[in-house]
Amino acid sequence: MRSIIVEASAEVIGVKQQKTKNGLLELLPILDPTQLKASTEVNFVKEGCRDDKICRSNLKMEYSLHYKQSNQEVFTPLNKSENNIPEFCLNYEKKDLALQVTVTNMNGDDAYEAKLVGSFPDTLSYSGVRSTTVSLQYDSAPWRNPFVG
């Protein structure tokens, strides 16, 4: 989440001075000619990052393949070959293959905009996601006028 620059300008257009009842000219709005354009940088609140507002995460991902017996909700790790490659033998008891992904961020700053994307071959049908933990947090901060110091 990078900061965004907000710029704004203002001008008075199409206004003609007219005389009032007492003969004086009508007062028009006055713009400061030295500040026709205002610009400010808006930073998103990044709690958990360093003072320079740059987050340095330490994301690490581990994965393992599991299978599920057809009549149970227990996922068992796949056996591995001599070359440390997981092996899955499809049969009437083992129909479901599961990918377990664990992402950690030990001693790292908050990882904003982090994504995990999975793509699967057409030979596998995707059935869903199961999460062991759910953590949703948000801050609601009031907006402020960017043109006021």
Secondary structure, DSSP 8 states (H G I E B T S, - for coil): ---EEEEEE----S----B-TTS-B-------TT-SEEEEEE----TTS-TTS------EEEEEEEEEETT---EEE--B-TTS-B-----SSEEEEEEEEEEE-TT----TT--------TTS-------S-------------TT--
